[in-house]
Amino acid sequence: MPSGAEALQKLHAYSSENEVVLALEAKVVKLFDAKYGVPFDEELIVLMGKDEFLKKNAAAIRALLADLTEATGFYLEKPREARQLLVDSKMVRATPDVYIAMNDYYHEPTMRIDVEALEKMQEFQIKAGFQKKPVDVRSLVDLSYLPK
């Protein structure tokens, strides 16, 4: 029987394929994955800003969203190269080989928000107690700043 210190040295927690797993020597047990808590596709890129700020800085917001759309396109067209850049810049601290090869979720290349997905997430958050009252999600989504 290993001592507590020896057991801790053999026990590693890490993220792999959007799953948190525990590895004890060669045995791997899946604890949960990203779809365990939220078993449906949700919006992955959501940016928020106050209307007054957005209007005052419309040109900068449009430029930011154009850059984000271009970066997302690069990520989708060349996922291995894009992920390697993220690893090299230390923006992702997962094991490089695992991160570069892992499955990913859908990313909308045009950056158009799926309002139905946001409404579904809101229902989930209310049911889970994270949000008390529903809001009119559709009234909060403004796609006018996105590239045409």
Buried (B, 14 or more C-beta within 10 A) or exposed (E): EEEEEEEEEEEEEEBBBEBBBEBEEEEEEEEEBBEEEEEEEBBEEEEEEEEEEBEEBEEEBBEEBBEBBEEBBEBBEEBEEBBBBBBEEEEBEBBBEEBBEBEEEEBBEEBEBBBEBBBBBBEBBEEEEEBEEEEEBEEEEEEEBBEE
